[in-house]
């Protein structure tokens, strides 16, 4: 009886020893998918947007272009002022003065949108206005300052936009130009007043393109008389 029990215990232990490695191997292998699952299900790390760097570079290039454009405008303005000082004033501020005025006598059919003035080849005014404020000004100063005595040439370019209502509204799509130049003498110790008048010439049979015209009026005044003349107007 004791022998049989002994053999039975030994058989049980042998069977248990054989099953235990399988259970440990199964237990060691089974957690692997659960441990690897988070790696498989984990969301990938967000990658840097490839467009961010290129967009910044484009913005920097645009900003650089704007800065260069501003520098160029400043340089041109400074060069124009220096040229004006050399060619017109001769580097000497004397008693002679010059007043250049623009007077708008165009009818309601024409609306002034651009004015360009040049004195002795140097641009002294370049105004562009599509809002109508320029056309609503009957008169304005172009230049008021010292000038070297002698001959000077004043050039003007005017651009008008057609204006009309009803059956004449088609005129808004047209632009008309008028340009002219005039040589005047700036007297020593005098004030030269040059009034440039934009007006309509011709009559009913004159074409719209030929109506815009320019007239120059030159007057000599004592330098102290400029203020009183402007006050009377």
C-alpha positions as CSV (number, residue, x, y, z in Angstrom):
1,X,0.0,0.0,0.0
2,X,2.8,2.4,0.9
3,X,4.6,1.5,-2.2
4,X,1.6,2.2,-4.4
5,X,1.1,5.6,-2.7
6,X,4.8,6.4,-3.2
7,X,4.6,5.6,-6.9
8,X,1.4,7.7,-7.2
9,X,3.0,10.7,-5.6
10,X,6.1,10.4,-7.8
11,X,3.9,10.1,-10.9
12,X,2.0,13.3,-9.8
13,X,5.2,15.2,-9.3
14,X,6.6,14.0,-12.6
15,X,3.4,15.1,-14.4
16,X,3.5,18.5,-12.6
17,X,7.1,19.0,-13.5
18,X,6.3,18.4,-17.1
19,X,3.3,20.7,-17.2
20,X,4.9,23.6,-15.3
21,X,7.5,24.6,-18.0
22,X,4.7,24.7,-20.6
23,X,2.6,26.9,-18.3
24,X,5.5,29.3,-17.6
25,X,6.3,29.4,-21.4
26,X,2.7,30.2,-22.2
27,X,2.5,32.7,-19.4
28,X,5.7,34.4,-20.6
29,X,4.6,34.5,-24.2
30,X,1.0,35.6,-23.6
31,X,1.7,39.1,-22.1
32,X,3.8,40.0,-25.1
33,X,0.9,41.1,-27.4
34,X,-0.6,43.1,-24.5
35,X,2.7,44.8,-23.9
36,X,3.3,45.5,-27.6
37,X,-0.3,46.6,-28.3
38,X,0.2,50.2,-27.0
39,X,3.2,50.6,-29.4
40,X,1.0,49.4,-32.3
41,X,-2.0,51.6,-31.3
42,X,0.0,54.7,-30.2
43,X,-0.6,57.7,-32.4
44,X,2.5,58.8,-34.4
45,X,4.3,61.8,-33.1
46,X,3.1,65.0,-35.0
47,X,5.6,65.9,-37.7
48,X,6.5,69.5,-38.3
49,X,4.4,71.0,-41.1
50,X,6.6,71.3,-44.1
51,X,5.0,74.5,-45.1
52,X,5.8,76.5,-42.0
53,X,9.5,77.1,-42.9
54,X,8.7,78.0,-46.6
55,X,5.9,80.4,-45.5
56,X,8.2,82.2,-43.1
57,X,10.8,82.5,-45.9
58,X,8.2,83.9,-48.3
59,X,7.1,86.5,-45.7
60,X,10.7,87.5,-45.0
61,X,11.4,87.9,-48.7
62,X,8.3,90.0,-49.1
63,X,9.3,92.2,-46.2
64,X,12.8,92.6,-47.6
65,X,11.4,93.7,-50.9
66,X,9.2,96.3,-49.2
67,X,12.1,97.7,-47.3
68,X,14.2,97.9,-50.5
69,X,11.4,99.7,-52.3
70,X,11.1,102.2,-49.5
71,X,14.9,102.7,-49.5
72,X,14.7,103.3,-53.3
73,X,11.9,105.8,-52.9
74,X,13.8,107.7,-50.3
75,X,16.9,107.7,-52.4
76,X,15.0,109.0,-55.5
77,X,13.3,111.7,-53.4
78,X,16.6,112.9,-51.9
79,X,18.3,112.9,-55.4
80,X,15.3,114.9,-56.8
81,X,15.6,117.5,-54.0
82,X,19.3,117.8,-54.5
83,X,18.9,118.2,-58.2
84,X,16.2,120.8,-57.7
85,X,18.5,122.8,-55.4
86,X,21.3,122.7,-57.9
87,X,19.4,123.4,-61.1
88,X,16.7,125.8,-59.9
89,X,18.1,127.4,-56.8
90,X,21.8,127.2,-57.8
91,X,22.6,126.5,-54.2
92,X,21.9,130.1,-53.3
93,X,18.8,131.4,-51.5
94,X,18.3,134.8,-53.0
95,X,15.5,137.4,-52.9
96,X,13.8,136.1,-56.0
97,X,10.8,133.9,-55.4
98,X,8.5,131.8,-57.5
99,X,4.9,130.8,-56.9
100,X,3.4,128.2,-59.2
101,X,-0.4,127.6,-58.9
102,X,-2.8,125.3,-60.6
103,X,-6.3,126.4,-61.4
104,X,-9.0,124.0,-62.5
105,X,-11.5,125.5,-64.9
106,X,-12.7,122.3,-66.5
107,X,-16.4,121.5,-66.8
108,X,-18.2,118.8,-64.9
109,X,-17.6,116.4,-67.8
110,X,-14.0,116.1,-66.9
111,X,-12.7,115.1,-63.4
112,X,-9.0,115.8,-62.7
113,X,-7.3,112.6,-61.3
114,X,-3.6,113.2,-61.9
115,X,-1.2,116.2,-62.0
116,X,2.5,116.1,-62.8
117,X,4.7,119.3,-62.8
118,X,8.4,119.6,-63.7
119,X,10.5,122.7,-63.3
120,X,13.6,122.7,-65.5
121,X,13.3,118.9,-66.0
122,X,13.0,118.2,-62.2
123,X,9.7,116.8,-61.1
124,X,8.2,119.0,-58.3
125,X,4.7,117.5,-58.0
126,X,3.1,114.1,-58.9
127,X,-0.4,113.8,-57.5
128,X,-2.8,110.9,-58.2
129,X,-6.2,111.0,-56.8
130,X,-9.2,108.8,-57.8
131,X,-11.4,109.9,-54.9
132,X,-12.5,113.2,-56.4
133,X,-10.8,115.5,-53.9
134,X,-8.3,116.7,-56.4
135,X,-11.0,117.6,-58.9
136,X,-13.0,119.5,-56.2
137,X,-10.1,121.9,-55.6
138,X,-10.5,124.9,-57.8
139,X,-7.0,126.1,-57.1
140,X,-3.9,124.8,-55.2
141,X,-0.2,125.7,-54.9
142,X,2.4,123.6,-56.8
143,X,5.5,125.4,-55.7
144,X,6.2,128.3,-53.4
145,X,9.9,129.2,-52.7
146,X,13.1,130.7,-53.8
147,X,14.3,130.6,-57.4
148,X,17.5,131.6,-59.2
149,X,16.9,134.6,-61.5
150,X,16.9,133.7,-65.2
151,X,15.0,131.5,-67.7
152,X,13.1,128.5,-66.4
153,X,10.9,126.0,-68.2
154,X,7.7,124.7,-66.5
155,X,6.1,121.5,-67.9
156,X,2.7,120.1,-66.9
157,X,0.8,116.9,-67.6
158,X,-2.9,116.6,-66.6
159,X,-5.0,113.5,-66.7
160,X,-8.8,113.7,-66.6
161,X,-11.4,111.0,-66.2
162,X,-14.7,111.3,-68.0
163,X,-17.7,112.0,-65.8
164,X,-21.4,111.7,-66.7
165,X,-24.8,110.3,-65.6
166,X,-27.6,108.5,-67.4
167,X,-26.9,108.2,-71.1
168,X,-23.5,109.8,-70.6
169,X,-22.3,107.4,-67.9
170,X,-20.1,105.7,-70.5
171,X,-17.7,108.6,-70.2
172,X,-16.4,107.2,-66.8
173,X,-14.5,104.6,-68.8
174,X,-12.5,107.1,-70.7
175,X,-9.4,109.1,-69.7
176,X,-8.2,112.3,-71.4
177,X,-4.8,114.0,-71.2
178,X,-3.5,117.5,-71.7
179,X,0.2,118.5,-71.6
180,X,2.2,121.6,-72.3
181,X,5.3,123.6,-71.3
182,X,6.2,127.2,-70.9
183,X,9.4,129.2,-70.5
184,X,9.3,132.2,-68.2
185,X,11.9,134.6,-66.8
186,X,12.4,134.9,-63.0
187,X,13.4,138.5,-62.4
188,X,16.0,139.4,-59.8
189,X,14.5,140.6,-56.5
190,X,11.0,139.9,-57.8
191,X,8.3,137.4,-57.2
192,X,7.2,135.5,-60.3
193,X,3.7,134.1,-60.1
194,X,2.9,131.4,-62.7
195,X,-0.7,130.3,-62.8
196,X,-1.4,127.2,-64.9
197,X,-5.0,126.9,-66.0
198,X,-6.6,123.7,-67.1
199,X,-9.7,124.5,-69.2
200,X,-12.0,123.3,-72.0
201,X,-11.4,124.7,-75.4
202,X,-13.5,124.6,-78.5
203,X,-17.3,124.2,-78.8
204,X,-20.0,121.7,-79.6
205,X,-18.2,120.4,-82.6
206,X,-14.9,119.8,-80.7
207,X,-14.2,116.2,-79.9
208,X,-13.8,115.1,-76.3
209,X,-10.1,114.3,-76.8
210,X,-9.3,117.8,-78.0
211,X,-11.2,119.7,-75.3
212,X,-8.7,119.5,-72.4
213,X,-6.1,122.4,-72.7
214,X,-3.5,124.2,-70.7
215,X,-2.8,127.9,-70.4
216,X,0.0,129.7,-68.6
217,X,-0.3,133.1,-67.0
218,X,2.9,134.8,-65.7
219,X,2.9,137.9,-63.4
220,X,5.7,139.8,-61.7
221,X,5.2,141.1,-58.1
222,X,7.3,142.5,-55.4
223,X,8.3,139.6,-53.0
224,X,6.3,141.2,-50.2
225,X,3.2,141.4,-52.4
226,X,2.7,137.6,-52.6
227,X,0.9,137.4,-49.3
228,X,-1.4,140.3,-50.0
229,X,-2.2,138.9,-53.5
230,X,-3.1,135.5,-52.0
231,X,-5.2,137.1,-49.3
232,X,-7.3,139.0,-51.9
233,X,-8.1,135.7,-53.7
